[in-house]
Amino acid sequence: MSDSIKVFAPGSVSNVGCGFDILGFAIDGIGDEMILSENDLNKISIKPIEGYENLPTEASKNVAGVAIQAMLDDLGSNQGFDIEIHKNIKPGSGIGSSSASAAGAVVAANELLGKPYSREQLVDFAMQGEVAASGDAHADNAAPTVLGGFCIVRAYDPLDVIQIESPKDLWCVVIHPQIEIKTKEARELLSAQVDLKKAIRQWGNVAGLISGLHQSDYNLIGRSLEDHIVEKQRKILIPEFDNLKQAVLEAGALGCSISGSGPSVFALANGRETADVIAAAMDTVFKRTDLDYKIYVSKVSDGGVKIL
Ligand code: ADP
């Protein structure tokens, strides 16, 4: 067995409109690459991350180190690892930068250790890494990043994740304005109370979205993507959000909302052709600003973290 491994850890879109904190999917179009090697030092050591020198390299502060440590503690092992992270997903992007590192780390370490855990079990450890990033354990990025497809986080105690295969012609377009929004700060904007009428519309949409995904009913997916609770409170953080959403819907998107806690915005489309038209519409809106941005057109990842 090799003592070194390289993995691709995909980005992810969480919340998916109506599914705040319970729904997410991973995307193939952007992700981090990581190389993990076993060492004999009983220590997790993280190399400085090129281009992101401000990210912590102490294992107890970097989500990759925290996630692996959670796994080693459960296993009762003191195996050491050297970790190299090649980051393509900017932290604070809303497309699961921290989850990619946490998920990539545990999948790679598990492989090197001879696979003591299933992918499903690894979600819990990846989620422990997320605590280091945002202060609380949420799995709506970590689960799809580890497992692929759409993932519902039905419950946390104990963790109960349900995976749904993505409809075959479903495409995703993500625009990432190059500003940073910390998940922690975006959470502080949210009111703790939910109006019952809005909640009823929201869980109707969640049910509709899940059914739509199961039946590959693109119209139903589109009708259900609307978020009545969180989007309104958070969109003030995102430049051009209303113009962007309008342009994207006119371009044929099934729906459009904030990816994670932003600033990224995602749209779903039936087919690649429409996805490209949506990407062009996003580009037109953002070209008028003086902000840097990146646009990704991608299918939903069908396997999560990939061993290269
Ligand atoms: P994102 O949704 O892009 O993951 P978060 O705000 O949830 O954004 O997480 C970013 C935070 O996690 C930053 O404060 C960053 O310093 C911290 N962090 C720790 N380790 C990593 C890592 N390996 N990759 C990305 N962010 C990390």
Residues whose N, C-alpha, C, O or C-beta is under 5 A from the ligand:
A	BS01	ADP	L55 K61 N62 V63 A64 K90 P91 G92 S93 G94 I95 G96 S97 S98 S99 S101 A133 S134 I181 K182 T183 G260
